[in-house]
């Protein structure tokens, strides 16, 4: 028992585990917020500004609800909140000792923007908001034992969150019939918002849609299990990368697709082991 405890202590406090992969992941999370905000730049006045098109009917009286929904009530605060979001996202990309503050700013303002124009976003935004909370505690160059423990715990939490996403998605899909009979992707790609010229050109080739549907379902089912096997981990990410690129390219859901792909950075091979330790050199990738 003591041996197991010692291993756990060493794992969590000796160094930030998978520092290279974790650094790339945390940077990509805030890069996602930055590019997402820039993509919405041209329509921001209609989403949150004085000319906003979304309204919320009814409101709770508690502080939390009023805080996160305040752009619904007072659009004059929009420029400040959107500016803080851009600032927090841009600075949050960096892996610095004081990154907790700008990353927390990006996380809080991200929630405010989301709840004030919830019709615009999909689950990619919710996933990134969850990851942003964990990433705000990550500092991969930490040397203080407590900061190392916090960073390692945040990394494990982010991995667990991604696995939960796949588990919940699989359970939901298995509870219906369209995924089980292989028709889910076909019907999704017949919706004009998610369709493309290519998908319409093969609309009569049902077998293609069935293969893609079953592939997606099988991958989501096995991901939370096989991703923990280190020997096949990188190879297992390749079909997932293809799957999410397909969602981005053919269903026009690039925000969701990139959110999932960026999370895969958690599993990249660690190319830098303890780069700050004296006398230690960075390993060259084989």
MODELLER restraints for C-alpha pairs under 7 A, 6 or more apart:
rsr = mdl.restraints
at = mdl.atoms
rsr.add(forms.Gaussian(group=physical.xy_distance, feature=features.Distance(at['CA:12:A'], at['CA:148:A']), mean=6.87, stdev=0.5))
rsr.add(forms.Gaussian(group=physical.xy_distance, feature=features.Distance(at['CA:12:A'], at['CA:149:A']), mean=5.06, stdev=0.5))
rsr.add(forms.Gaussian(group=physical.xy_distance, feature=features.Distance(at['CA:12:A'], at['CA:152:A']), mean=5.86, stdev=0.5))
rsr.add(forms.Gaussian(group=physical.xy_distance, feature=features.Distance(at['CA:13:A'], at['CA:145:A']), mean=5.21, stdev=0.5))
rsr.add(forms.Gaussian(group=physical.xy_distance, feature=features.Distance(at['CA:13:A'], at['CA:148:A']), mean=5.43, stdev=0.5))
rsr.add(forms.Gaussian(group=physical.xy_distance, feature=features.Distance(at['CA:13:A'], at['CA:149:A']), mean=5.00, stdev=0.5))
rsr.add(forms.Gaussian(group=physical.xy_distance, feature=features.Distance(at['CA:14:A'], at['CA:145:A']), mean=6.99, stdev=0.5))
rsr.add(forms.Gaussian(group=physical.xy_distance, feature=features.Distance(at['CA:15:A'], at['CA:148:A']), mean=6.10, stdev=0.5))
rsr.add(forms.Gaussian(group=physical.xy_distance, feature=features.Distance(at['CA:16:A'], at['CA:140:A']), mean=5.71, stdev=0.5))
rsr.add(forms.Gaussian(group=physical.xy_distance, feature=features.Distance(at['CA:16:A'], at['CA:148:A']), mean=5.49, stdev=0.5))
rsr.add(forms.Gaussian(group=physical.xy_distance, feature=features.Distance(at['CA:16:A'], at['CA:151:A']), mean=6.60, stdev=0.5))
rsr.add(forms.Gaussian(group=physical.xy_distance, feature=features.Distance(at['CA:16:A'], at['CA:152:A']), mean=5.85, stdev=0.5))
rsr.add(forms.Gaussian(group=physical.xy_distance, feature=features.Distance(at['CA:17:A'], at['CA:152:A']), mean=6.30, stdev=0.5))
rsr.add(forms.Gaussian(group=physical.xy_distance, feature=features.Distance(at['CA:18:A'], at['CA:270:A']), mean=5.17, stdev=0.5))
rsr.add(forms.Gaussian(group=physical.xy_distance, feature=features.Distance(at['CA:19:A'], at['CA:140:A']), mean=5.30, stdev=0.5))
rsr.add(forms.Gaussian(group=physical.xy_distance, feature=features.Distance(at['CA:19:A'], at['CA:270:A']), mean=6.70, stdev=0.5))
rsr.add(forms.Gaussian(group=physical.xy_distance, feature=features.Distance(at['CA:19:A'], at['CA:272:A']), mean=6.90, stdev=0.5))
rsr.add(forms.Gaussian(group=physical.xy_distance, feature=features.Distance(at['CA:20:A'], at['CA:270:A']), mean=5.30, stdev=0.5))
rsr.add(forms.Gaussian(group=physical.xy_distance, feature=features.Distance(at['CA:20:A'], at['CA:271:A']), mean=6.11, stdev=0.5))
rsr.add(forms.Gaussian(group=physical.xy_distance, feature=features.Distance(at['CA:20:A'], at['CA:272:A']), mean=5.70, stdev=0.5))
rsr.add(forms.Gaussian(group=physical.xy_distance, feature=features.Distance(at['CA:21:A'], at['CA:265:A']), mean=5.75, stdev=0.5))
rsr.add(forms.Gaussian(group=physical.xy_distance, feature=features.Distance(at['CA:21:A'], at['CA:266:A']), mean=5.28, stdev=0.5))
rsr.add(forms.Gaussian(group=physical.xy_distance, feature=features.Distance(at['CA:21:A'], at['CA:267:A']), mean=6.45, stdev=0.5))
rsr.add(forms.Gaussian(group=physical.xy_distance, feature=features.Distance(at['CA:21:A'], at['CA:268:A']), mean=5.20, stdev=0.5))
rsr.add(forms.Gaussian(group=physical.xy_distance, feature=features.Distance(at['CA:21:A'], at['CA:269:A']), mean=6.70, stdev=0.5))
rsr.add(forms.Gaussian(group=physical.xy_distance, feature=features.Distance(at['CA:21:A'], at['CA:270:A']), mean=5.76, stdev=0.5))
rsr.add(forms.Gaussian(group=physical.xy_distance, feature=features.Distance(at['CA:22:A'], at['CA:140:A']), mean=6.99, stdev=0.5))
rsr.add(forms.Gaussian(group=physical.xy_distance, feature=features.Distance(at['CA:22:A'], at['CA:155:A']), mean=6.93, stdev=0.5))
rsr.add(forms.Gaussian(group=physical.xy_distance, feature=features.Distance(at['CA:22:A'], at['CA:266:A']), mean=5.58, stdev=0.5))
rsr.add(forms.Gaussian(group=physical.xy_distance, feature=features.Distance(at['CA:23:A'], at['CA:95:A']), mean=6.72, stdev=0.5))
rsr.add(forms.Gaussian(group=physical.xy_distance, feature=features.Distance(at['CA:23:A'], at['CA:140:A']), mean=6.07, stdev=0.5))
rsr.add(forms.Gaussian(group=physical.xy_distance, feature=features.Distance(at['CA:24:A'], at['CA:265:A']), mean=6.31, stdev=0.5))
rsr.add(forms.Gaussian(group=physical.xy_distance, feature=features.Distance(at['CA:25:A'], at['CA:262:A']), mean=6.49, stdev=0.5))
rsr.add(forms.Gaussian(group=physical.xy_distance, feature=features.Distance(at['CA:25:A'], at['CA:263:A']), mean=6.28, stdev=0.5))
rsr.add(forms.Gaussian(group=physical.xy_distance, feature=features.Distance(at['CA:25:A'], at['CA:265:A']), mean=4.97, stdev=0.5))
rsr.add(forms.Gaussian(group=physical.xy_distance, feature=features.Distance(at['CA:25:A'], at['CA:266:A']), mean=5.62, stdev=0.5))
rsr.add(forms.Gaussian(group=physical.xy_distance, feature=features.Distance(at['CA:26:A'], at['CA:93:A']), mean=6.98, stdev=0.5))
rsr.add(forms.Gaussian(group=physical.xy_distance, feature=features.Distance(at['CA:26:A'], at['CA:135:A']), mean=5.26, stdev=0.5))
rsr.add(forms.Gaussian(group=physical.xy_distance, feature=features.Distance(at['CA:27:A'], at['CA:92:A']), mean=6.89, stdev=0.5))
rsr.add(forms.Gaussian(group=physical.xy_distance, feature=features.Distance(at['CA:27:A'], at['CA:93:A']), mean=4.09, stdev=0.5))
rsr.add(forms.Gaussian(group=physical.xy_distance, feature=features.Distance(at['CA:27:A'], at['CA:94:A']), mean=6.25, stdev=0.5))
rsr.add(forms.Gaussian(group=physical.xy_distance, feature=features.Distance(at['CA:28:A'], at['CA:93:A']), mean=6.78, stdev=0.5))
rsr.add(forms.Gaussian(group=physical.xy_distance, feature=features.Distance(at['CA:28:A'], at['CA:262:A']), mean=5.99, stdev=0.5))
rsr.add(forms.Gaussian(group=physical.xy_distance, feature=features.Distance(at['CA:29:A'], at['CA:128:A']), mean=6.43, stdev=0.5))
rsr.add(forms.Gaussian(group=physical.xy_distance, feature=features.Distance(at['CA:29:A'], at['CA:131:A']), mean=6.95, stdev=0.5))
rsr.add(forms.Gaussian(group=physical.xy_distance, feature=features.Distance(at['CA:29:A'], at['CA:132:A']), mean=6.30, stdev=0.5))
rsr.add(forms.Gaussian(group=physical.xy_distance, feature=features.Distance(at['CA:29:A'], at['CA:262:A']), mean=6.88, stdev=0.5))
rsr.add(forms.Gaussian(group=physical.xy_distance, feature=features.Distance(at['CA:30:A'], at['CA:89:A']), mean=4.86, stdev=0.5))
rsr.add(forms.Gaussian(group=physical.xy_distance, feature=features.Distance(at['CA:30:A'], at['CA:90:A']), mean=6.89, stdev=0.5))
rsr.add(forms.Gaussian(group=physical.xy_distance, feature=features.Distance(at['CA:30:A'], at['CA:92:A']), mean=5.77, stdev=0.5))
rsr.add(forms.Gaussian(group=physical.xy_distance, feature=features.Distance(at['CA:30:A'], at['CA:93:A']), mean=5.29, stdev=0.5))
rsr.add(forms.Gaussian(group=physical.xy_distance, feature=features.Distance(at['CA:31:A'], at['CA:89:A']), mean=6.55, stdev=0.5))
rsr.add(forms.Gaussian(group=physical.xy_distance, feature=features.Distance(at['CA:31:A'], at['CA:90:A']), mean=6.92, stdev=0.5))
rsr.add(forms.Gaussian(group=physical.xy_distance, feature=features.Distance(at['CA:31:A'], at['CA:93:A']), mean=5.99, stdev=0.5))
rsr.add(forms.Gaussian(group=physical.xy_distance, feature=features.Distance(at['CA:33:A'], at['CA:89:A']), mean=5.97, stdev=0.5))
rsr.add(forms.Gaussian(group=physical.xy_distance, feature=features.Distance(at['CA:34:A'], at['CA:86:A']), mean=6.12, stdev=0.5))
rsr.add(forms.Gaussian(group=physical.xy_distance, feature=features.Distance(at['CA:34:A'], at['CA:89:A']), mean=5.38, stdev=0.5))
rsr.add(forms.Gaussian(group=physical.xy_distance, feature=features.Distance(at['CA:34:A'], at['CA:90:A']), mean=6.27, stdev=0.5))
rsr.add(forms.Gaussian(group=physical.xy_distance, feature=features.Distance(at['CA:45:A'], at['CA:51:A']), mean=5.76, stdev=0.5))
rsr.add(forms.Gaussian(group=physical.xy_distance, feature=features.Distance(at['CA:45:A'], at['CA:52:A']), mean=6.06, stdev=0.5))
rsr.add(forms.Gaussian(group=physical.xy_distance, feature=features.Distance(at['CA:46:A'], at['CA:52:A']), mean=3.94, stdev=0.5))
rsr.add(forms.Gaussian(group=physical.xy_distance, feature=features.Distance(at['CA:46:A'], at['CA:53:A']), mean=5.69, stdev=0.5))
rsr.add(forms.Gaussian(group=physical.xy_distance, feature=features.Distance(at['CA:47:A'], at['CA:53:A']), mean=6.25, stdev=0.5))
rsr.add(forms.Gaussian(group=physical.xy_distance, feature=features.Distance(at['CA:47:A'], at['CA:54:A']), mean=6.77, stdev=0.5))
rsr.add(forms.Gaussian(group=physical.xy_distance, feature=features.Distance(at['CA:47:A'], at['CA:117:A']), mean=5.91, stdev=0.5))
rsr.add(forms.Gaussian(group=physical.xy_distance, feature=features.Distance(at['CA:48:A'], at['CA:71:A']), mean=6.41, stdev=0.5))
rsr.add(forms.Gaussian(group=physical.xy_distance, feature=features.Distance(at['CA:48:A'], at['CA:75:A']), mean=6.26, stdev=0.5))
rsr.add(forms.Gaussian(group=physical.xy_distance, feature=features.Distance(at['CA:48:A'], at['CA:78:A']), mean=6.11, stdev=0.5))
rsr.add(forms.Gaussian(group=physical.xy_distance, feature=features.Distance(at['CA:48:A'], at['CA:116:A']), mean=6.84, stdev=0.5))
rsr.add(forms.Gaussian(group=physical.xy_distance, feature=features.Distance(at['CA:48:A'], at['CA:117:A']), mean=7.00, stdev=0.5))
rsr.add(forms.Gaussian(group=physical.xy_distance, feature=features.Distance(at['CA:49:A'], at['CA:75:A']), mean=5.22, stdev=0.5))
rsr.add(forms.Gaussian(group=physical.xy_distance, feature=features.Distance(at['CA:49:A'], at['CA:78:A']), mean=5.82, stdev=0.5))
rsr.add(forms.Gaussian(group=physical.xy_distance, feature=features.Distance(at['CA:50:A'], at['CA:75:A']), mean=5.54, stdev=0.5))
rsr.add(forms.Gaussian(group=physical.xy_distance, feature=features.Distance(at['CA:50:A'], at['CA:76:A']), mean=6.95, stdev=0.5))
rsr.add(forms.Gaussian(group=physical.xy_distance, feature=features.Distance(at['CA:54:A'], at['CA:117:A']), mean=6.39, stdev=0.5))
rsr.add(forms.Gaussian(group=physical.xy_distance, feature=features.Distance(at['CA:55:A'], at['CA:72:A']), mean=6.54, stdev=0.5))
rsr.add(forms.Gaussian(group=physical.xy_distance, feature=features.Distance(at['CA:56:A'], at['CA:72:A']), mean=6.74, stdev=0.5))
rsr.add(forms.Gaussian(group=physical.xy_distance, feature=features.Distance(at['CA:68:A'], at['CA:111:A']), mean=6.61, stdev=0.5))
rsr.add(forms.Gaussian(group=physical.xy_distance, feature=features.Distance(at['CA:68:A'], at['CA:112:A']), mean=4.64, stdev=0.5))
rsr.add(forms.Gaussian(group=physical.xy_distance, feature=features.Distance(at['CA:68:A'], at['CA:115:A']), mean=6.66, stdev=0.5))
rsr.add(forms.Gaussian(group=physical.xy_distance, feature=features.Distance(at['CA:69:A'], at['CA:112:A']), mean=6.23, stdev=0.5))
rsr.add(forms.Gaussian(group=physical.xy_distance, feature=features.Distance(at['CA:69:A'], at['CA:115:A']), mean=6.08, stdev=0.5))
rsr.add(forms.Gaussian(group=physical.xy_distance, feature=features.Distance(at['CA:69:A'], at['CA:116:A']), mean=5.70, stdev=0.5))
rsr.add(forms.Gaussian(group=physical.xy_distance, feature=features.Distance(at['CA:71:A'], at['CA:77:A']), mean=6.68, stdev=0.5))
rsr.add(forms.Gaussian(group=physical.xy_distance, feature=features.Distance(at['CA:71:A'], at['CA:78:A']), mean=6.33, stdev=0.5))
rsr.add(forms.Gaussian(group=physical.xy_distance, feature=features.Distance(at['CA:71:A'], at['CA:116:A']), mean=5.91, stdev=0.5))
rsr.add(forms.Gaussian(group=physical.xy_distance, feature=features.Distance(at['CA:72:A'], at['CA:116:A']), mean=5.69, stdev=0.5))
rsr.add(forms.Gaussian(group=physical.xy_distance, feature=features.Distance(at['CA:81:A'], at['CA:109:A']), mean=6.20, stdev=0.5))
rsr.add(forms.Gaussian(group=physical.xy_distance, feature=features.Distance(at['CA:84:A'], at['CA:105:A']), mean=6.95, stdev=0.5))
rsr.add(forms.Gaussian(group=physical.xy_distance, feature=features.Distance(at['CA:85:A'], at['CA:105:A']), mean=6.67, stdev=0.5))
rsr.add(forms.Gaussian(group=physical.xy_distance, feature=features.Distance(at['CA:85:A'], at['CA:106:A']), mean=4.84, stdev=0.5))
rsr.add(forms.Gaussian(group=physical.xy_distance, feature=features.Distance(at['CA:85:A'], at['CA:109:A']), mean=5.48, stdev=0.5))
rsr.add(forms.Gaussian(group=physical.xy_distance, feature=features.Distance(at['CA:85:A'], at['CA:110:A']), mean=6.61, stdev=0.5))
rsr.add(forms.Gaussian(group=physical.xy_distance, feature=features.Distance(at['CA:88:A'], at['CA:102:A']), mean=4.28, stdev=0.5))
rsr.add(forms.Gaussian(group=physical.xy_distance, feature=features.Distance(at['CA:88:A'], at['CA:103:A']), mean=5.54, stdev=0.5))
rsr.add(forms.Gaussian(group=physical.xy_distance, feature=features.Distance(at['CA:88:A'], at['CA:105:A']), mean=5.47, stdev=0.5))
rsr.add(forms.Gaussian(group=physical.xy_distance, feature=features.Distance(at['CA:88:A'], at['CA:106:A']), mean=4.52, stdev=0.5))
rsr.add(forms.Gaussian(group=physical.xy_distance, feature=features.Distance(at['CA:89:A'], at['CA:103:A']), mean=6.65, stdev=0.5))
rsr.add(forms.Gaussian(group=physical.xy_distance, feature=features.Distance(at['CA:89:A'], at['CA:106:A']), mean=5.39, stdev=0.5))
rsr.add(forms.Gaussian(group=physical.xy_distance, feature=features.Distance(at['CA:91:A'], at['CA:102:A']), mean=6.28, stdev=0.5))
rsr.add(forms.Gaussian(group=physical.xy_distance, feature=features.Distance(at['CA:92:A'], at['CA:99:A']), mean=5.91, stdev=0.5))
rsr.add(forms.Gaussian(group=physical.xy_distance, feature=features.Distance(at['CA:92:A'], at['CA:102:A']), mean=5.62, stdev=0.5))
rsr.add(forms.Gaussian(group=physical.xy_distance, feature=features.Distance(at['CA:92:A'], at['CA:103:A']), mean=4.87, stdev=0.5))
rsr.add(forms.Gaussian(group=physical.xy_distance, feature=features.Distance(at['CA:95:A'], at['CA:139:A']), mean=6.13, stdev=0.5))
rsr.add(forms.Gaussian(group=physical.xy_distance, feature=features.Distance(at['CA:96:A'], at['CA:139:A']), mean=6.67, stdev=0.5))
rsr.add(forms.Gaussian(group=physical.xy_distance, feature=features.Distance(at['CA:97:A'], at['CA:139:A']), mean=6.54, stdev=0.5))
rsr.add(forms.Gaussian(group=physical.xy_distance, feature=features.Distance(at['CA:99:A'], at['CA:136:A']), mean=6.96, stdev=0.5))
rsr.add(forms.Gaussian(group=physical.xy_distance, feature=features.Distance(at['CA:100:A'], at['CA:136:A']), mean=4.99, stdev=0.5))
rsr.add(forms.Gaussian(group=physical.xy_distance, feature=features.Distance(at['CA:100:A'], at['CA:137:A']), mean=6.09, stdev=0.5))
rsr.add(forms.Gaussian(group=physical.xy_distance, feature=features.Distance(at['CA:103:A'], at['CA:136:A']), mean=5.17, stdev=0.5))
rsr.add(forms.Gaussian(group=physical.xy_distance, feature=features.Distance(at['CA:104:A'], at['CA:136:A']), mean=6.04, stdev=0.5))
rsr.add(forms.Gaussian(group=physical.xy_distance, feature=features.Distance(at['CA:107:A'], at['CA:129:A']), mean=6.19, stdev=0.5))
rsr.add(forms.Gaussian(group=physical.xy_distance, feature=features.Distance(at['CA:107:A'], at['CA:132:A']), mean=5.93, stdev=0.5))
rsr.add(forms.Gaussian(group=physical.xy_distance, feature=features.Distance(at['CA:107:A'], at['CA:133:A']), mean=6.40, stdev=0.5))
rsr.add(forms.Gaussian(group=physical.xy_distance, feature=features.Distance(at['CA:123:A'], at['CA:256:A']), mean=6.70, stdev=0.5))
rsr.add(forms.Gaussian(group=physical.xy_distance, feature=features.Distance(at['CA:124:A'], at['CA:255:A']), mean=6.06, stdev=0.5))
rsr.add(forms.Gaussian(group=physical.xy_distance, feature=features.Distance(at['CA:124:A'], at['CA:256:A']), mean=4.04, stdev=0.5))
rsr.add(forms.Gaussian(group=physical.xy_distance, feature=features.Distance(at['CA:124:A'], at['CA:259:A']), mean=5.59, stdev=0.5))
rsr.add(forms.Gaussian(group=physical.xy_distance, feature=features.Distance(at['CA:128:A'], at['CA:259:A']), mean=6.41, stdev=0.5))
rsr.add(forms.Gaussian(group=physical.xy_distance, feature=features.Distance(at['CA:131:A'], at['CA:158:A']), mean=6.00, stdev=0.5))
rsr.add(forms.Gaussian(group=physical.xy_distance, feature=features.Distance(at['CA:134:A'], at['CA:154:A']), mean=5.02, stdev=0.5))
rsr.add(forms.Gaussian(group=physical.xy_distance, feature=features.Distance(at['CA:134:A'], at['CA:157:A']), mean=6.89, stdev=0.5))
rsr.add(forms.Gaussian(group=physical.xy_distance, feature=features.Distance(at['CA:134:A'], at['CA:158:A']), mean=6.18, stdev=0.5))
rsr.add(forms.Gaussian(group=physical.xy_distance, feature=features.Distance(at['CA:135:A'], at['CA:154:A']), mean=6.64, stdev=0.5))
rsr.add(forms.Gaussian(group=physical.xy_distance, feature=features.Distance(at['CA:137:A'], at['CA:150:A']), mean=6.50, stdev=0.5))
rsr.add(forms.Gaussian(group=physical.xy_distance, feature=features.Distance(at['CA:137:A'], at['CA:151:A']), mean=5.81, stdev=0.5))
rsr.add(forms.Gaussian(group=physical.xy_distance, feature=features.Distance(at['CA:137:A'], at['CA:154:A']), mean=6.30, stdev=0.5))
rsr.add(forms.Gaussian(group=physical.xy_distance, feature=features.Distance(at['CA:138:A'], at['CA:151:A']), mean=4.33, stdev=0.5))
rsr.add(forms.Gaussian(group=physical.xy_distance, feature=features.Distance(at['CA:138:A'], at['CA:154:A']), mean=6.44, stdev=0.5))
rsr.add(forms.Gaussian(group=physical.xy_distance, feature=features.Distance(at['CA:139:A'], at['CA:151:A']), mean=5.98, stdev=0.5))
rsr.add(forms.Gaussian(group=physical.xy_distance, feature=features.Distance(at['CA:140:A'], at['CA:151:A']), mean=6.96, stdev=0.5))
rsr.add(forms.Gaussian(group=physical.xy_distance, feature=features.Distance(at['CA:142:A'], at['CA:148:A']), mean=5.70, stdev=0.5))
rsr.add(forms.Gaussian(group=physical.xy_distance, feature=features.Distance(at['CA:163:A'], at['CA:224:A']), mean=4.95, stdev=0.5))
rsr.add(forms.Gaussian(group=physical.xy_distance, feature=features.Distance(at['CA:166:A'], at['CA:220:A']), mean=5.35, stdev=0.5))
rsr.add(forms.Gaussian(group=physical.xy_distance, feature=features.Distance(at['CA:166:A'], at['CA:224:A']), mean=6.90, stdev=0.5))
rsr.add(forms.Gaussian(group=physical.xy_distance, feature=features.Distance(at['CA:167:A'], at['CA:221:A']), mean=6.78, stdev=0.5))
rsr.add(forms.Gaussian(group=physical.xy_distance, feature=features.Distance(at['CA:170:A'], at['CA:217:A']), mean=6.81, stdev=0.5))
rsr.add(forms.Gaussian(group=physical.xy_distance, feature=features.Distance(at['CA:170:A'], at['CA:220:A']), mean=6.09, stdev=0.5))
rsr.add(forms.Gaussian(group=physical.xy_distance, feature=features.Distance(at['CA:170:A'], at['CA:221:A']), mean=5.82, stdev=0.5))
rsr.add(forms.Gaussian(group=physical.xy_distance, feature=features.Distance(at['CA:173:A'], at['CA:179:A']), mean=5.98, stdev=0.5))
rsr.add(forms.Gaussian(group=physical.xy_distance, feature=features.Distance(at['CA:174:A'], at['CA:180:A']), mean=6.60, stdev=0.5))
rsr.add(forms.Gaussian(group=physical.xy_distance, feature=features.Distance(at['CA:178:A'], at['CA:184:A']), mean=4.75, stdev=0.5))
rsr.add(forms.Gaussian(group=physical.xy_distance, feature=features.Distance(at['CA:179:A'], at['CA:213:A']), mean=6.65, stdev=0.5))
rsr.add(forms.Gaussian(group=physical.xy_distance, feature=features.Distance(at['CA:182:A'], at['CA:210:A']), mean=4.42, stdev=0.5))
rsr.add(forms.Gaussian(group=physical.xy_distance, feature=features.Distance(at['CA:182:A'], at['CA:213:A']), mean=5.48, stdev=0.5))
rsr.add(forms.Gaussian(group=physical.xy_distance, feature=features.Distance(at['CA:182:A'], at['CA:214:A']), mean=6.15, stdev=0.5))
rsr.add(forms.Gaussian(group=physical.xy_distance, feature=features.Distance(at['CA:183:A'], at['CA:209:A']), mean=6.92, stdev=0.5))
rsr.add(forms.Gaussian(group=physical.xy_distance, feature=features.Distance(at['CA:183:A'], at['CA:210:A']), mean=6.15, stdev=0.5))
rsr.add(forms.Gaussian(group=physical.xy_distance, feature=features.Distance(at['CA:184:A'], at['CA:213:A']), mean=6.53, stdev=0.5))
rsr.add(forms.Gaussian(group=physical.xy_distance, feature=features.Distance(at['CA:185:A'], at['CA:209:A']), mean=6.04, stdev=0.5))
rsr.add(forms.Gaussian(group=physical.xy_distance, feature=features.Distance(at['CA:185:A'], at['CA:213:A']), mean=5.64, stdev=0.5))
rsr.add(forms.Gaussian(group=physical.xy_distance, feature=features.Distance(at['CA:186:A'], at['CA:209:A']), mean=5.56, stdev=0.5))
rsr.add(forms.Gaussian(group=physical.xy_distance, feature=features.Distance(at['CA:188:A'], at['CA:194:A']), mean=6.71, stdev=0.5))
rsr.add(forms.Gaussian(group=physical.xy_distance, feature=features.Distance(at['CA:189:A'], at['CA:195:A']), mean=4.55, stdev=0.5))
rsr.add(forms.Gaussian(group=physical.xy_distance, feature=features.Distance(at['CA:189:A'], at['CA:199:A']), mean=6.47, stdev=0.5))
rsr.add(forms.Gaussian(group=physical.xy_distance, feature=features.Distance(at['CA:189:A'], at['CA:251:A']), mean=6.96, stdev=0.5))
rsr.add(forms.Gaussian(group=physical.xy_distance, feature=features.Distance(at['CA:194:A'], at['CA:251:A']), mean=4.24, stdev=0.5))
rsr.add(forms.Gaussian(group=physical.xy_distance, feature=features.Distance(at['CA:194:A'], at['CA:252:A']), mean=6.10, stdev=0.5))
rsr.add(forms.Gaussian(group=physical.xy_distance, feature=features.Distance(at['CA:195:A'], at['CA:250:A']), mean=6.55, stdev=0.5))
rsr.add(forms.Gaussian(group=physical.xy_distance, feature=features.Distance(at['CA:195:A'], at['CA:251:A']), mean=5.78, stdev=0.5))
rsr.add(forms.Gaussian(group=physical.xy_distance, feature=features.Distance(at['CA:196:A'], at['CA:250:A']), mean=5.97, stdev=0.5))
rsr.add(forms.Gaussian(group=physical.xy_distance, feature=features.Distance(at['CA:216:A'], at['CA:243:A']), mean=6.91, stdev=0.5))
rsr.add(forms.Gaussian(group=physical.xy_distance, feature=features.Distance(at['CA:227:A'], at['CA:233:A']), mean=5.28, stdev=0.5))
rsr.add(forms.Gaussian(group=physical.xy_distance, feature=features.Distance(at['CA:227:A'], at['CA:236:A']), mean=6.96, stdev=0.5))
rsr.add(forms.Gaussian(group=physical.xy_distance, feature=features.Distance(at['CA:234:A'], at['CA:268:A']), mean=6.89, stdev=0.5))
rsr.add(forms.Gaussian(group=physical.xy_distance, feature=features.Distance(at['CA:241:A'], at['CA:261:A']), mean=6.28, stdev=0.5))
rsr.add(forms.Gaussian(group=physical.xy_distance, feature=features.Distance(at['CA:244:A'], at['CA:257:A']), mean=4.99, stdev=0.5))
rsr.add(forms.Gaussian(group=physical.xy_distance, feature=features.Distance(at['CA:244:A'], at['CA:261:A']), mean=6.94, stdev=0.5))
rsr.add(forms.Gaussian(group=physical.xy_distance, feature=features.Distance(at['CA:245:A'], at['CA:257:A']), mean=6.31, stdev=0.5))
rsr.add(forms.Gaussian(group=physical.xy_distance, feature=features.Distance(at['CA:247:A'], at['CA:253:A']), mean=6.13, stdev=0.5))
rsr.add(forms.Gaussian(group=physical.xy_distance, feature=features.Distance(at['CA:247:A'], at['CA:257:A']), mean=6.19, stdev=0.5))
rsr.add(forms.Gaussian(group=physical.xy_distance, feature=features.Distance(at['CA:248:A'], at['CA:254:A']), mean=4.24, stdev=0.5))
rsr.add(forms.Gaussian(group=physical.xy_distance, feature=features.Distance(at['CA:248:A'], at['CA:257:A']), mean=5.28, stdev=0.5))
rsr.add(forms.Gaussian(group=physical.xy_distance, feature=features.Distance(at['CA:271:A'], at['CA:283:A']), mean=6.06, stdev=0.5))
rsr.add(forms.Gaussian(group=physical.xy_distance, feature=features.Distance(at['CA:271:A'], at['CA:284:A']), mean=6.95, stdev=0.5))
rsr.add(forms.Gaussian(group=physical.xy_distance, feature=features.Distance(at['CA:271:A'], at['CA:285:A']), mean=6.30, stdev=0.5))
rsr.add(forms.Gaussian(group=physical.xy_distance, feature=features.Distance(at['CA:272:A'], at['CA:282:A']), mean=5.14, stdev=0.5))
rsr.add(forms.Gaussian(group=physical.xy_distance, feature=features.Distance(at['CA:272:A'], at['CA:283:A']), mean=6.05, stdev=0.5))
rsr.add(forms.Gaussian(group=physical.xy_distance, feature=features.Distance(at['CA:273:A'], at['CA:282:A']), mean=6.50, stdev=0.5))
rsr.add(forms.Gaussian(group=physical.xy_distance, feature=features.Distance(at['CA:275:A'], at['CA:281:A']), mean=6.43, stdev=0.5))
rsr.add(forms.Gaussian(group=physical.xy_distance, feature=features.Distance(at['CA:275:A'], at['CA:282:A']), mean=6.09, stdev=0.5))
